[in-house]
Amino acid sequence: MLKTSVTVFVLLAILQFSCSREEKPGRPDVKPPVAQKNPKEIIAKHGHKRIDNYYWLKNREDTAVINYLTAENKYLDTMMSHTKALQEKLYAEMKSRIKEKDESVPYKDGGYFYYTRFEEGYDYPVYCRKKNHWMRRRKL
């Protein structure tokens, strides 16, 4: 347990050091994208008003939103490119400690048992339910 904690601490320290804002040789001089401010007044049910300058980012289908997010992702990839090997090492370390094939404990709701399971190679859970066949009351 202590060895794992030390390993994680050392890896996080390396990541923090490598991501510091100091200018490093070979790092591209790229300016981050700046989100446009479009003020929108939002009124809550109780009458409280507030201004949200970035409400326009909520519309996922808008080409302006997609273009801005693409620019942010491109900027991130450019600025973090020098940590690519470290990112892969950290990802492999974390993945090695997680069971890929796992299943939750079923819980009963109505006439069914519900549970989730993770299949090997997938990044999302499979939601399952089983009919409560074996728990039916039998007449004696």
Secondary structure, 3 states (H helix, E strand, C coil): CHHHHHHHHHHHHHHHHHCCCCCCCCCCCCCCCCCCCCCEEEECCCCCEEEECCHHHHCCCCHHHHHHHHHHHHHHHHHCHHHHHHHHHHHHHHHHCCCCCEECCCEEECCEEEEEEECCCCCCEEEEEEECCCCCCCCC
